[in-house]
């Protein structure tokens, strides 16, 4: 189930937000706040996102007692603003028992359980929000925010009170909605990929994060991520495009462009972060590959390999 679908289901069932909470006073002003970015994956216990989509805004988050192994992507290649990340595929034999998970060294460890953070409050939004954890799992979410939930460049502060790691304070800024100016990203071997969007206002605190995955069913799928300055244009070098294609093309490709601010802090033995963002999906096509769910989707002379959802030459 996708993140967006999961949040839609949650919104239909219940809402864990409470707009009547009382928060600690944050005396910091916008020009006094520095942002430390997202957590390194090898240290990230979890965090919170505040996201503005087309027509609605949401808060979602959870923080575990440790790092979940499959979230630790391996850095493959970095060039300029962009990095190729490989998802691990740990294998434990015999399989891990219930309540355990296979670690990156192929041994079973206790699954890092989500933690009770107490009351999580966000100030600086158009309506202050205070959230209590939802059981089971100590997740936090709010899916009935006014939209838009913030004023552009407004200082947003996240507090936790009365739970594990208490107290935690993180900051973000209300980002302007991101508007991509590309109808489609065409991925062509040997060609730089140009990425464009309407640039942010001068002096705004956000960056633009790019994410591209064209290998949905690989054993160790590779994802391309970039962090661009918010000046309206970025470029993915052809060598990284070639490496991404070479790692495998399976299933329906997806790409996202997101204007965001990010902050992090140490908690326990790891890290927690807070990202305020405006994500937008962009249609993706890989030259020479046609994704499919049946052979009806394929050009004449090809049939659908359902295992990897790609059209291939018929035998």
C-alpha positions in Angstrom: 0.0 0.0 0.0 1.4 3.4 -1.0 2.0 6.1 1.6 -0.7 8.3 0.0 -3.2 5.5 0.0 -2.4 4.6 3.6 -3.0 8.1 4.7 -6.3 8.2 2.8 -7.5 5.1 4.6 -6.5 6.7 7.9 -8.3 9.8 7.1 -11.5 7.9 6.3 -11.4 6.0 9.6 -10.2 8.4 12.3 -8.1 11.5 13.0 -5.5 11.5 15.7 -5.1 15.3 15.7 -6.3 17.6 18.5 -6.3 21.3 17.9 -6.8 22.2 21.5 -3.4 21.2 23.0 -1.2 23.6 24.9 2.4 23.8 23.7 5.6 25.0 25.2 6.5 28.5 24.1 9.1 28.7 21.4 10.8 32.1 21.6 13.1 31.5 18.6 12.5 33.8 15.5 12.9 32.6 12.0 16.3 34.3 11.5 17.6 32.6 14.7 16.8 29.1 13.5 19.3 26.9 11.7 18.2 23.7 10.0 20.4 20.6 10.1 18.8 18.5 7.3 17.6 15.0 7.3 19.1 12.2 9.4 21.8 9.9 7.9 19.9 6.7 7.0 22.2 4.5 9.2 21.2 6.6 12.3 17.6 7.4 11.5 15.1 6.1 14.1 12.2 7.9 12.4 10.6 11.3 12.2 7.7 13.4 11.1 6.6 14.8 7.8 4.3 17.8 7.3 3.2 17.7 3.6 1.1 19.9 1.3 -0.4 18.1 -1.7 -2.8 19.5 -4.3 -5.9 20.0 -2.2 -4.9 18.7 1.2 -2.2 18.7 3.9 -1.2 16.0 6.3 1.1 15.2 9.3 2.5 11.8 9.7 5.2 10.3 11.9 6.7 7.7 14.1 10.0 7.1 15.9 11.4 3.7 16.8 13.8 2.5 19.4 16.4 1.7 16.7 17.1 1.8 13.0 15.0 -0.6 10.8 17.6 -2.4 8.7 15.9 -2.3 5.3 15.7 1.5 5.5 19.5 1.8 5.5 20.2 2.3 1.8 23.8 1.9 0.5 25.4 4.8 -1.3 26.5 3.5 -4.7 27.7 6.6 -6.7 27.6 10.3 -6.0 28.1 12.9 -8.7 27.3 16.6 -8.2 23.9 17.0 -6.5 22.9 13.4 -7.1 23.4 10.0 -5.5 22.5 6.5 -6.4 21.2 4.5 -3.4 20.8 0.7 -3.4 18.2 -1.0 -1.2 19.6 -3.9 0.9 18.3 -7.5 0.6 19.3 -9.2 3.9 18.8 -13.0 4.0 18.6 -14.9 7.2 18.6 -18.7 7.2 16.7 -20.0 9.1 14.1 -17.2 8.8 13.7 -14.9 11.7 11.0 -15.6 14.3 8.0 -13.4 14.8 9.0 -10.1 16.4 12.5 -10.3 14.9 13.9 -8.8 11.6 16.9 -9.8 9.5 19.8 -7.4 9.9 22.2 -6.3 7.2 24.8 -8.8 8.4 22.2 -11.6 7.9 21.5 -12.2 11.6 18.1 -11.9 13.3 17.6 -9.0 15.7 14.6 -7.7 17.6 12.4 -5.5 15.4 12.8 -1.9 16.6 9.5 -1.0 18.1 7.9 2.4 17.7 8.1 4.6 20.8 5.5 6.6 22.7 6.6 10.2 22.3 3.8 11.6 24.5 2.1 14.7 23.1 3.5 15.9 19.8 2.7 19.5 19.1 3.2 21.7 16.0 3.0 25.4 16.2 3.3 28.0 13.5 0.6 26.4 11.4 -2.6 28.3 10.7 -4.1 26.1 13.4 -1.9 24.7 16.2 -2.0 20.9 16.4 -1.4 18.6 19.4 -1.4 14.8 18.7 -1.4 11.8 20.9 -0.1 8.4 19.8 -2.4 5.9 18.1 -2.2 2.2 19.1 -1.0 -0.2 18.2 2.4 1.1 17.1 2.6 4.6 18.6 2.0 6.3 15.2 1.0 9.9 14.9 -1.1 11.5 12.2 -3.4 14.4 11.4 -5.3 14.3 8.1 -7.9 17.1 8.6 -5.7 20.1 8.6 -6.9 23.3 7.0 -5.4 23.6 3.5 -3.1 25.2 3.0 -1.9 24.5 6.6 0.7 27.2 6.7 1.8 30.6 5.4 4.8 30.6 3.1 8.0 31.0 5.1 6.2 30.8 8.4 8.4 29.2 11.2 6.9 25.8 12.2 8.1 24.1 15.4 7.6 20.5 16.5 7.7 19.7 20.2 7.4 16.4 22.1 6.3 16.2 25.7 6.0 13.4 28.2 7.3 10.4 26.2 10.5 8.7 25.1 13.3 11.1 24.2 11.4 14.0 25.9 11.9 16.8 25.2 12.5 17.1 21.5 12.3 20.4 19.5 12.7 20.6 15.7 12.0 23.4 13.2 10.8 23.8 9.7 9.4 26.5 7.4 6.2 26.7 5.4 7.3 26.1 1.8 5.5 27.5 -1.2 3.7 24.8 -3.3 6.1 23.3 -5.8 5.1 23.6 -9.4 7.0 21.2 -11.8 7.3 22.6 -15.4 8.1 19.2 -16.9 5.1 17.2 -18.2 7.3 14.1 -18.2 10.8 12.9 -17.4 12.1 10.8 -20.4 15.0 8.6 -19.2 17.4 8.0 -22.1 20.7 6.2 -21.9 23.7 8.5 -22.5 21.6 11.7 -22.0 21.6 14.1 -19.1 18.2 14.4 -17.5 17.0 18.1 -17.2 14.6 18.8 -14.3 12.7 22.1 -14.1 10.2 23.8 -11.8 9.0 27.3 -10.9 11.8 28.6 -8.7 11.1 29.6 -5.1 11.2 33.2 -3.9 14.6 34.8 -3.2 15.5 34.2 0.4 13.3 31.2 1.0 14.8 28.5 3.1 13.8 25.4 1.1 15.7 23.1 -1.2 14.3 20.9 -3.9 14.6 17.1 -3.5 14.4 14.8 -6.5 13.7 11.1 -6.4 13.5 8.6 -9.2 12.9 4.8 -9.1 12.7 2.8 -12.4 13.3 -0.7 -10.8 10.2 -1.6 -8.8 10.7 -5.4 -8.7 14.5 -5.8 -8.5 16.2 -7.8 -5.8 18.2 -4.8 -4.7 16.5 -1.9 -6.5 18.4 1.3 -7.0 16.9 4.8 -6.4 18.3 8.1 -7.7 18.1 11.0 -5.3 19.2 14.6 -5.8 19.1 17.8 -3.7 18.9 20.9 -5.9 19.1 24.6 -5.0 15.6 26.1 -5.5 16.5 28.1 -8.6 14.2 26.3 -11.0 16.5 23.9 -12.7 18.6 20.8 -12.0 20.5 18.3 -14.0 21.1 14.6 -13.5 24.4 13.5 -15.2 24.2 11.0 -18.0 26.6 8.6 -16.2 24.1 8.3 -13.3 21.2 7.9 -15.7 23.2 5.0 -17.4 24.0 3.4 -14.0 20.4 3.6 -13.0 19.2 1.9 -16.2 22.0 -0.6 -15.9 20.8 -1.6 -12.4 17.5 -2.7 -13.8 14.2 -1.5 -15.3 11.1 -3.2 -13.9 7.5 -2.2 -13.2 6.0 1.3 -13.4 8.6 4.0 -12.9 7.9 6.8 -10.5 9.4 10.2 -9.9 8.9 12.9 -7.3 10.0 16.5 -6.9 9.6 18.1 -3.5 10.3 21.6 -2.1 11.2 21.0 1.5 12.9 22.1 4.7 14.5 19.5 7.0 15.8 19.5 10.5 17.2 16.8 12.8 18.3 16.1 16.3 20.0 13.3 18.2 17.7 11.0 20.2 19.0 8.1 22.3 21.6 6.3 20.1 20.2 7.7 16.9 18.5 10.5 15.1 15.0 11.9 14.5 14.1 14.4 11.8 11.2 16.7 10.7 10.5 17.5 7.0 8.1 20.1 5.9 7.5 19.7 2.1 5.4 20.2 -1.0 5.8 16.9 -3.0 4.6 16.6 -6.6 4.7 13.5 -8.8 6.0 13.7 -12.4 5.2 11.1 -15.1 8.3 9.0 -16.0 9.1 7.0 -19.1 12.2 5.0 -19.7 13.2 4.9 -23.4 12.9 1.4 -24.9 10.9 0.0 -22.0 7.1 -0.4 -21.7 5.6 -1.2 -18.3 2.6 -3.5 -18.2 0.0 -5.4 -16.2 -1.1 -7.6 -19.2 0.1 -8.2 -22.7 -2.7 -5.8 -23.9 -0.4 -3.0 -22.7 2.5 -4.2 -25.0 3.4 -3.2 -28.5 2.8 -5.8 -31.3 5.3 -8.6 -31.1 5.8 -8.3 -27.3 4.2 -9.8 -24.3 4.0 -8.8 -20.6 6.5 -10.4 -18.2 4.1 -10.2 -15.3 6.8 -11.0 -12.8 8.7 -7.8 -13.5 5.8 -5.9 -15.3 7.8 -5.1 -18.4 7.0 -5.9 -22.0 9.5 -8.2 -23.7 9.9 -9.7 -27.1 7.5 -12.7 -27.6 9.2 -16.1 -28.0 
